[in-house]
Amino acid sequence: MITCQIRYEIDLDKIAAFEQYARSWMVLIEKYGGVHHGYFVPAKEPPATTFSFPGLGSDGPRNIAIALFSFPTVEAYESYRENVAKDPDCDAATKRFQQSRPFLSYERLFLEPVVR
């Protein structure tokens, strides 16, 4: 299994547009064989808690959102990339992004699970 984490720097004034963008991609990833674990946006009211390791932790930036999705293999992910590029719903999601620009940048990271 391969999991992709995407870290977005979002425009907090455009959170509704980002959520619409997220819902589009959740459908597209699942349509082409992936499992979407969700998009996560900053909590409106995060809890005020202490860190488990004092002196090491710090609060992260408030304008970061995360997406996590998995495919069973790298080949399945590559197939998704090829197929989604031809999908009209992908084109529509891309056009909505270009009009609303709900995020400023993103980073992609591929992860593998830790197993026992």
Buried (B, 14 or more C-beta within 10 A) or exposed (E): EBBBBBBBEBBEEBBEBBBBBBEBBBEBBEBBBBEBBEBEBBEEEEEEEEEEEEEEEEEEEEBBBBBBBBBEEEEBBEBBEEBBEEEEEBEEBEEBBEEBEBBEEEEEEEEEEEEE
